[in-house]
Amino acid sequence: MAGRADFLADSALQSLQALKIDSLAEILDIGSYDGWILNQIYSRGGFKNLVGIEPRNSNIQRGLHLRKILKMEDTARHLCGTLDDSRNLKLLERFEFATC
């Protein structure tokens, strides 16, 4: 689950800090894969209002299963869908920060 995702999580956390985005902000990860980046934004940055949208349900389930095995708390909401789905659900309008 780690590796390149840690680099992306570090970049997101640095951006959140540089932009002075409050930990109560709502954050969206488009193409969230297994949710590792969202988990790191939560565990290392304290952000709790997290949503990931991923087109492959198997990726979402893999991440949920691995975090359960590793006994890692997961506060993110994981949605199966595409960027078009997020537009249809008007998700993009309610987030202060998005990763992709």
C-alpha positions as protocol buffer text, in pm:
chain_id: "A"
residue {
  index: 1
  type: MET
  ca { x: 0 y: 0 z: 0 }
}
residue {
  index: 2
  type: ALA
  ca { x: 290 y: 237 z: 58 }
}
residue {
  index: 3
  type: GLY
  ca { x: 563 y: 339 z: -189 }
}
residue {
  index: 4
  type: ARG
  ca { x: 463 y: 590 z: -454 }
}
residue {
  index: 5
  type: ALA
  ca { x: 143 y: 663 z: -262 }
}
residue {
  index: 6
  type: ASP
  ca { x: 354 y: 797 z: 26 }
}
residue {
  index: 7
  type: PHE
  ca { x: 514 y: 1047 z: -212 }
}
residue {
  index: 8
  type: LEU
  ca { x: 168 y: 1159 z: -324 }
}
residue {
  index: 9
  type: ALA
  ca { x: 42 y: 1178 z: 34 }
}
residue {
  index: 10
  type: ASP
  ca { x: 347 y: 1387 z: 129 }
}
residue {
  index: 11
  type: SER
  ca { x: 277 y: 1623 z: -161 }
}
residue {
  index: 12
  type: ALA
  ca { x: -89 y: 1655 z: -63 }
}
residue {
  index: 13
  type: LEU
  ca { x: -2 y: 1720 z: 302 }
}
residue {
  index: 14
  type: GLN
  ca { x: 257 y: 1982 z: 204 }
}
residue {
  index: 15
  type: SER
  ca { x: -1 y: 2155 z: -18 }
}
residue {
  index: 16
  type: LEU
  ca { x: -264 y: 2145 z: 256 }
}
residue {
  index: 17
  type: GLN
  ca { x: -16 y: 2301 z: 497 }
}
residue {
  index: 18
  type: ALA
  ca { x: 105 y: 2565 z: 248 }
}
residue {
  index: 19
  type: LEU
  ca { x: -254 y: 2663 z: 167 }
}
residue {
  index: 20
  type: LYS
  ca { x: -335 y: 2670 z: 540 }
}
residue {
  index: 21
  type: ILE
  ca { x: -632 y: 2442 z: 490 }
}
residue {
  index: 22
  type: ASP
  ca { x: -805 y: 2364 z: 817 }
}
residue {
  index: 23
  type: SER
  ca { x: -824 y: 2003 z: 936 }
}
residue {
  index: 24
  type: LEU
  ca { x: -1205 y: 2029 z: 925 }
}
residue {
  index: 25
  type: ALA
  ca { x: -1196 y: 2095 z: 549 }
}
residue {
  index: 26
  type: GLU
  ca { x: -1358 y: 1846 z: 316 }
}
residue {
  index: 27
  type: ILE
  ca { x: -1107 y: 1668 z: 90 }
}
residue {
  index: 28
  type: LEU
  ca { x: -1177 y: 1463 z: -223 }
}
residue {
  index: 29
  type: ASP
  ca { x: -939 y: 1211 z: -379 }
}
residue {
  index: 30
  type: ILE
  ca { x: -1035 y: 1141 z: -741 }
}
residue {
  index: 31
  type: GLY
  ca { x: -913 y: 799 z: -850 }
}
residue {
  index: 32
  type: SER
  ca { x: -846 y: 700 z: -492 }
}
residue {
  index: 33
  type: TYR
  ca { x: -744 y: 342 z: -581 }
}
residue {
  index: 34
  type: ASP
  ca { x: -717 y: 157 z: -247 }
}
residue {
  index: 35
  type: GLY
  ca { x: -757 y: 468 z: -29 }
}
residue {
  index: 36
  type: TRP
  ca { x: -399 y: 474 z: 103 }
}
residue {
  index: 37
  type: ILE
  ca { x: -347 y: 845 z: 29 }
}
residue {
  index: 38
  type: LEU
  ca { x: -667 y: 936 z: 212 }
}
residue {
  index: 39
  type: ASN
  ca { x: -562 y: 718 z: 503 }
}
residue {
  index: 40
  type: GLN
  ca { x: -229 y: 899 z: 524 }
}
residue {
  index: 41
  type: ILE
  ca { x: -396 y: 1241 z: 502 }
}
residue {
  index: 42
  type: TYR
  ca { x: -607 y: 1130 z: 797 }
}
residue {
  index: 43
  type: SER
  ca { x: -339 y: 960 z: 1009 }
}
residue {
  index: 44
  type: ARG
  ca { x: -53 y: 1205 z: 945 }
}
residue {
  index: 45
  type: GLY
  ca { x: -247 y: 1526 z: 892 }
}
residue {
  index: 46
  type: GLY
  ca { x: -550 y: 1488 z: 1115 }
}
residue {
  index: 47
  type: PHE
  ca { x: -799 y: 1555 z: 837 }
}
residue {
  index: 48
  type: LYS
  ca { x: -1125 y: 1368 z: 892 }
}
residue {
  index: 49
  type: ASN
  ca { x: -1370 y: 1481 z: 624 }
}
residue {
  index: 50
  type: LEU
  ca { x: -1237 y: 1264 z: 343 }
}
residue {
  index: 51
  type: VAL
  ca { x: -1405 y: 1116 z: 38 }
}
residue {
  index: 52
  type: GLY
  ca { x: -1247 y: 898 z: -227 }
}
residue {
  index: 53
  type: ILE
  ca { x: -1401 y: 819 z: -563 }
}
residue {
  index: 54
  type: GLU
  ca { x: -1264 y: 517 z: -748 }
}
residue {
  index: 55
  type: PRO
  ca { x: -1409 y: 347 z: -1058 }
}
residue {
  index: 56
  type: ARG
  ca { x: -1310 y: -7 z: -954 }
}
residue {
  index: 57
  type: ASN
  ca { x: -1493 y: -145 z: -653 }
}
residue {
  index: 58
  type: SER
  ca { x: -1229 y: -420 z: -623 }
}
residue {
  index: 59
  type: ASN
  ca { x: -965 y: -154 z: -547 }
}
residue {
  index: 60
  type: ILE
  ca { x: -1184 y: -2 z: -277 }
}
residue {
  index: 61
  type: GLN
  ca { x: -1252 y: -342 z: -122 }
}
residue {
  index: 62
  type: ARG
  ca { x: -882 y: -433 z: -132 }
}
residue {
  index: 63
  type: GLY
  ca { x: -790 y: -119 z: 62 }
}
residue {
  index: 64
  type: LEU
  ca { x: -1067 y: -168 z: 316 }
}
residue {
  index: 65
  type: HIS
  ca { x: -961 y: -529 z: 369 }
}
residue {
  index: 66
  type: LEU
  ca { x: -591 y: -443 z: 408 }
}
residue {
  index: 67
  type: ARG
  ca { x: -660 y: -160 z: 654 }
}
residue {
  index: 68
  type: LYS
  ca { x: -876 y: -398 z: 856 }
}
residue {
  index: 69
  type: ILE
  ca { x: -596 y: -656 z: 866 }
}
residue {
  index: 70
  type: LEU
  ca { x: -344 y: -385 z: 964 }
}
residue {
  index: 71
  type: LYS
  ca { x: -591 y: -249 z: 1222 }
}
residue {
  index: 72
  type: MET
  ca { x: -574 y: 97 z: 1067 }
}
residue {
  index: 73
  type: GLU
  ca { x: -863 y: 332 z: 1130 }
}
residue {
  index: 74
  type: ASP
  ca { x: -1035 y: 448 z: 812 }
}
residue {
  index: 75
  type: THR
  ca { x: -1249 y: 760 z: 838 }
}
residue {
  index: 76
  type: ALA
  ca { x: -1284 y: 819 z: 463 }
}
residue {
  index: 77
  type: ARG
  ca { x: -1602 y: 762 z: 269 }
}
residue {
  index: 78
  type: HIS
  ca { x: -1525 y: 549 z: -36 }
}
residue {
  index: 79
  type: LEU
  ca { x: -1748 y: 584 z: -342 }
}
residue {
  index: 80
  type: CYS
  ca { x: -1737 y: 365 z: -648 }
}
residue {
  index: 81
  type: GLY
  ca { x: -1762 y: 583 z: -958 }
}
residue {
  index: 82
  type: THR
  ca { x: -1588 y: 816 z: -1201 }
}
residue {
  index: 83
  type: LEU
  ca { x: -1515 y: 1186 z: -1223 }
}
residue {
  index: 84
  type: ASP
  ca { x: -1835 y: 1220 z: -1428 }
}
residue {
  index: 85
  type: ASP
  ca { x: -2027 y: 1056 z: -1143 }
}
residue {
  index: 86
  type: SER
  ca { x: -1875 y: 1303 z: -898 }
}
residue {
  index: 87
  type: ARG
  ca { x: -1993 y: 1589 z: -1118 }
}
residue {
  index: 88
  type: ASN
  ca { x: -2342 y: 1440 z: -1137 }
}
residue {
  index: 89
  type: LEU
  ca { x: -2349 y: 1407 z: -757 }
}
residue {
  index: 90
  type: LYS
  ca { x: -2223 y: 1768 z: -733 }
}
residue {
  index: 91
  type: LEU
  ca { x: -1935 y: 1640 z: -519 }
}
residue {
  index: 92
  type: LEU
  ca { x: -1681 y: 1878 z: -666 }
}
residue {
  index: 93
  type: GLU
  ca { x: -1873 y: 2182 z: -542 }
}
residue {
  index: 94
  type: ARG
  ca { x: -1841 y: 2101 z: -173 }
}
residue {
  index: 95
  type: PHE
  ca { x: -1469 y: 2027 z: -129 }
}
residue {
  index: 96
  type: GLU
  ca { x: -1198 y: 2271 z: -27 }
}
residue {
  index: 97
  type: PHE
  ca { x: -919 y: 2051 z: -163 }
}
residue {
  index: 98
  type: ALA
  ca { x: -896 y: 1770 z: -418 }
}
residue {
  index: 99
  type: THR
  ca { x: -623 y: 1529 z: -516 }
}
residue {
  index: 100
  type: CYS
  ca { x: -616 y: 1329 z: -834 }
}
